[in-house]
């Protein structure tokens, strides 16, 4: 049985999402009054961002090695599915009043923030944040 390791970049993105989530939840808890609804929307957004990161990683891995046309078709289909899931989640939140829509959108943006912060996350995880002088 082949053991599959998680891609380090995906792991760093997920860690970035979780750090963003922890900071965001702390801000919601300490700075807002409607905590429960905001937290629910924000946490759902963070979960969706993590699922999107995993989906993008999985799609890229499975499209690697395909012919260009097939790869583009596969990636377009996966993008459409991710977009449909996000729209469905927004609709469910709106209809059932489970959480705050804006907080969910802010949670989903954790994927963008963690993507931009990935080089920093990589340095922190690998222990290369503090460079030692070479003499």
Protein Blocks (a to p, Z undefined) as FASTA:
>chain_A
ZZddddfklmmmmmmmmmmmmmmmmmmmmmcmblmlmmmmmmmmmmmmmmmmmmmmmmmm
mmgopafklmmmmmmmmmmmmmmmmmmmmmmmmmnomacfklmmmmmmmmmmmmmmmmmm
mmmmnopmpccddZZ
